[in-house]
């Protein structure tokens, strides 16, 4: 069954281009478009899409307000578009807090210059979000049709020319998994956390549980564009009792300080445990890469590292976790039920590298108990 998508943007050009790109995938069906947030809410209630692509800056109702209302009235996986700027990063993080599942940089030049690359990235992201763990996003199963939107007159139909599809069949929830028993108390010289899709919200949930006197330094590796990591680190620093900053070359580790790998680069530790920020290697898919940071931590701290792999697509972190395990360190993985995307943690579990599999709530609680 094709993935049903609603495209929301106040730019007619961008709506058309996104629709054309998605229409090139036979497994995606664009069921409607909207030019502002209020229309987006109306169309979501009428069309019950699987995924919504959403702009932020729109008339009548902005994208973040629309996401909040959609999550309250008809929870749906939302992919936000934002600019590759500091302000765009702030907006994207606000959208994730409001309930959006993921974001993509909005770059008109890339659409014109690299149409094939844009097509592949956008279609892959839509397919991924259609498979998101709805329970972890607070979405539950798709809802049966409800009363008409308060924005429409009673009995009003969707916009002319748009067919109202039948409601999607409910997706099955992840099979319940018995999580690991509480971990044994151990002194670690470093905690390293890697994540991707769903990671900004997951990291916020974990790190806000840690006390100011957390006894170990932390390294955070989140797949994120270069323009976004500074804003994300600043947001975490305001919300958390520990200190959080975007890592810089030459930073030293200290207890209660979390260093976030800068987007577009690699974060490693040298032989003295000093942070080194290196240019991103085009041979690596991820910049920053969890594998790179985990691997360097294994060489420096041997058996004194706790690595944690949270929600995300793919398998980044698996080989670095393997190196850590071979050095005697411990690895935790987030459980399927609390992941937005059960990819990276699943790769850890399937490779039998996890010393503990825990829910997102339990990961923060168990880390806090290390103090």
C-alpha positions in Angstrom: 0.0 0.0 0.0 1.3 3.4 -1.0 2.4 5.9 1.7 -0.1 8.8 1.8 1.5 12.2 2.0 0.1 15.7 2.7 2.4 18.5 1.4 2.2 21.8 3.3 4.0 25.0 2.2 2.9 28.6 1.5 5.2 28.6 -1.6 3.3 27.3 -4.6 6.6 26.5 -6.3 7.9 24.4 -3.4 4.5 22.6 -3.1 4.7 21.7 -6.8 8.3 20.6 -6.6 7.8 18.4 -3.5 4.7 16.9 -5.0 6.5 16.2 -8.3 9.5 14.6 -6.5 7.2 12.4 -4.3 5.0 11.4 -7.3 8.1 9.9 -9.0 8.0 7.1 -6.3 5.3 4.6 -7.1 5.0 3.7 -3.4 4.1 7.3 -2.4 0.8 9.0 -3.1 0.4 12.7 -2.5 -3.2 12.9 -1.3 -3.4 16.7 -0.8 -1.6 20.0 -0.4 -2.1 23.0 2.0 -0.8 26.5 1.9 -0.9 27.3 5.6 -1.1 25.7 9.0 -4.9 25.9 9.3 -5.4 24.2 6.0 -2.9 21.6 7.1 -5.0 20.7 10.2 -8.2 20.6 8.0 -6.6 18.4 5.4 -5.1 16.1 8.0 -8.5 15.5 9.6 -10.1 15.0 6.2 -7.4 12.9 4.4 -5.7 11.0 7.2 -2.2 11.0 5.6 0.6 8.7 6.8 3.2 11.5 6.6 3.0 15.3 6.4 5.8 17.5 5.0 5.5 20.8 6.8 7.0 24.3 6.3 7.4 26.5 9.3 6.9 30.1 8.2 3.3 30.4 6.8 0.4 32.8 7.0 -2.8 32.2 9.1 -1.1 29.5 11.2 2.6 28.7 11.4 4.0 25.2 11.1 4.8 24.6 14.7 1.3 25.7 15.9 -0.1 23.4 13.2 2.0 20.5 14.4 0.8 20.9 18.0 -2.8 20.9 16.9 -2.4 18.0 14.6 -0.7 16.0 17.4 -3.7 16.8 19.6 -6.4 16.0 17.1 -5.1 13.5 14.6 -1.5 12.4 15.5 0.6 12.0 12.3 4.3 11.6 11.5 5.5 15.1 10.4 8.6 15.9 8.5 9.5 19.6 8.9 11.4 21.7 6.3 13.7 24.4 7.7 16.5 26.6 6.5 20.2 25.7 7.1 20.6 28.6 9.5 20.9 29.1 13.3 17.2 30.3 13.3 16.3 27.3 11.1 17.9 25.0 13.7 15.9 26.7 16.5 12.7 26.3 14.6 13.4 22.6 13.8 14.1 21.9 17.5 10.9 23.7 18.5 9.0 21.5 15.9 10.5 18.3 17.3 9.4 19.5 20.8 5.9 20.1 19.4 5.7 16.5 18.1 7.4 16.5 14.6 9.2 13.2 13.9 12.1 14.6 11.8 13.3 17.5 9.7 15.1 18.2 6.5 16.9 21.4 5.4 14.9 23.4 2.9 17.3 24.4 0.1 15.9 25.6 -3.2 19.3 25.5 -4.9 19.8 21.8 -4.1 16.4 21.0 -5.7 17.5 22.7 -8.9 21.2 21.5 -8.8 20.9 18.0 -7.5 17.3 16.8 -8.2 18.2 13.1 -8.1 19.9 13.4 -4.7 17.0 15.4 -3.3 14.5 12.9 -4.7 16.3 10.0 -3.1 16.7 11.8 0.3 13.1 13.0 0.5 11.5 9.7 -0.6 13.7 7.7 1.7 12.8 10.0 4.6 9.1 9.7 3.9 9.2 5.9 3.7 11.2 5.8 7.0 8.7 8.1 8.8 5.8 5.9 7.5 7.4 3.1 9.4 8.1 5.1 12.6 7.1 3.6 15.9 3.9 5.5 16.4 3.7 4.5 20.0 7.1 6.3 20.8 5.8 9.4 19.1 2.6 9.3 21.2 0.7 8.7 18.0 -1.0 5.4 18.8 -2.9 3.7 16.1 -4.4 5.8 13.3 -7.7 7.2 14.5 -11.1 6.6 12.9 -12.7 9.6 11.1 -13.9 12.1 13.7 -16.2 15.1 13.6 -15.5 17.8 11.1 -12.7 20.3 11.9 -13.8 23.4 13.8 -12.3 25.3 10.9 -14.9 23.8 8.5 -18.6 24.2 8.4 -20.5 21.1 9.6 -20.7 18.6 6.8 -18.1 20.4 4.7 -16.1 18.3 2.2 -12.4 18.4 1.5 -11.2 20.8 -1.2 -12.6 20.1 -4.6 -10.5 17.6 -6.6 -9.1 15.8 -3.6 -10.3 12.3 -3.0 -10.8 11.3 0.6 -9.1 7.9 1.0 -10.4 5.3 3.4 -8.7 5.4 6.8 -5.5 3.3 7.0 -5.6 0.0 8.8 -4.1 0.3 12.3 -0.4 -0.5 12.4 0.6 -3.2 14.9 2.6 -2.0 17.9 6.1 -3.3 18.6 6.1 -6.7 20.3 6.7 -6.3 24.0 10.3 -7.0 24.9 11.5 -7.9 28.4 14.1 -5.3 29.2 17.3 -6.1 31.0 17.5 -6.0 34.8 19.0 -2.8 36.3 22.7 -2.5 35.6 25.4 -3.1 38.2 27.0 0.0 39.7 30.3 0.7 38.1 32.7 3.7 37.8 33.1 4.9 34.3 35.6 7.5 33.0 33.4 8.4 30.0 29.8 8.1 28.9 29.3 8.2 25.1 25.8 8.5 23.6 25.1 8.0 19.9 21.7 8.7 18.1 20.0 9.8 14.9 16.3 10.1 14.0 14.3 10.9 17.1 17.6 11.7 18.9 17.1 15.4 19.8 14.0 14.6 21.9 15.5 11.4 23.3 18.8 13.1 24.3 16.8 15.9 26.0 14.7 13.3 27.9 17.8 11.4 29.1 20.1 14.3 29.9 17.5 16.3 31.9 17.4 13.5 34.4 21.1 13.8 35.2 22.3 15.7 38.3 24.7 18.6 38.2 27.3 16.5 40.0 27.2 13.7 37.4 30.5 11.9 37.9 31.6 11.3 34.3 32.2 13.4 31.2 29.9 12.8 28.3 30.3 12.7 24.5 27.2 13.1 22.4 27.0 12.1 18.8 23.8 13.2 17.0 23.4 13.0 13.3 22.6 16.6 12.5 23.6 19.3 10.0 26.5 21.6 10.8 24.3 24.7 11.2 22.1 22.9 13.9 24.5 21.5 16.5 25.4 24.8 18.2 21.7 25.7 18.7 21.0 22.2 19.9 23.8 22.3 22.4 22.7 25.7 23.7 19.1 24.4 24.1 20.3 21.3 26.1 22.5 23.5 28.3 19.5 25.7 29.3 17.3 22.6 30.0 19.9 20.4 31.8 21.5 20.6 35.2 24.8 19.3 33.7 26.7 21.6 31.3 26.4 21.0 27.5 28.3 22.7 24.7 29.2 22.1 21.1 32.6 20.4 21.1 35.7 22.3 19.9 39.1 21.1 19.0 41.2 20.9 22.2 38.3 20.6 24.7 39.2 18.6 27.8 36.8 16.1 29.4 35.4 16.8 32.9 32.7 15.3 35.0 29.2 16.9 34.4 30.2 18.3 31.0 28.6 16.9 27.8 30.3 17.7 24.5 28.1 17.5 21.4 29.9 16.6 18.2 29.6 19.4 15.6 27.7 18.6 12.5 29.7 17.9 9.4 32.8 16.9 11.3 34.2 14.0 13.3 34.8 14.0 17.0 37.7 11.8 18.4 39.9 11.6 21.4 43.6 11.7 21.3 45.9 9.5 23.4 45.7 12.0 26.3 41.9 12.0 26.2 41.7 15.5 24.6 38.9 16.1 22.1 39.9 16.4 18.5 37.5 17.8 15.9 38.5 16.7 12.4 37.0 17.5 8.9 34.3 15.1 7.8 35.6 12.3 5.6 33.5 11.9 2.4 34.1 8.2 2.6 31.9 8.1 5.8 28.2 8.3 5.4 27.7 10.1 8.7 29.4 13.4 9.8 29.6 13.1 12.8 29.8 9.3 13.0 29.1 7.3 16.2 31.5 4.6 15.1 34.4 7.1 14.9 33.8 8.5 18.4 33.1 5.1 20.0 36.2 3.6 18.4 38.5 6.4 19.6 37.0 6.1 23.1 37.8 2.4 23.1 41.5 3.1 22.4 41.8 5.7 25.1 39.7 4.5 28.0 39.6 0.7 27.3 37.2 -0.9 29.8 36.1 2.4 31.5 33.5 3.5 28.9 29.7 3.3 29.0 28.3 3.6 25.5 24.6 4.2 24.9 22.9 3.8 21.5 19.5 5.6 21.1 16.9 5.8 18.4 18.0 6.2 14.8 18.1 4.8 11.3 20.8 2.4 10.1 23.6 0.8 12.0 26.1 3.6 12.9 27.6 2.8 16.3 27.6 -1.0 15.9 31.3 -1.3 14.9 32.4 1.2 17.4 30.4 -0.6 20.1 32.1 -3.8 19.0 35.5 -2.2 19.6 34.3 -1.0 23.0 33.1 -4.5 24.0 36.4 -6.0 22.9 38.1 -3.5 25.2 35.9 -4.6 28.1 33.5 -1.5 28.2 29.8 -1.7 28.5 27.1 -0.9 25.9 23.4 -0.1 26.5 20.7 0.1 23.8 17.3 1.7 23.8 14.4 -0.7 23.5 12.2 -1.0 20.5 9.0 0.3 22.2 10.5 3.7 23.1 12.4 4.3 19.8 11.1 6.5 17.1 13.2 4.4 14.6 14.5 1.0 15.9 17.5 0.9 13.6 20.8 1.7 15.4 19.7 0.1 18.7 18.5 -3.0 16.8 21.9 -3.3 15.1 23.5 -3.4 18.6 21.0 -5.9 19.9 21.2 -8.2 16.9 25.0 -8.2 17.1 24.8 -9.3 20.7 26.7 -6.2 21.9 24.2 -4.9 24.4 24.9 -5.4 28.1 21.5 -3.8 28.8 18.4 -3.0 26.8 16.3 -0.3 28.4 13.4 2.1 27.8 14.3 5.8 27.3 13.0 6.6 30.7 15.0 3.9 32.3 18.2 4.9 30.5 18.1 8.4 32.1 17.2 7.0 35.5 20.0 4.4 35.4 22.5 7.0 34.3 21.4 9.3 37.1 22.0 6.5 39.6 25.7 6.4 38.6 26.3 9.6 40.6 
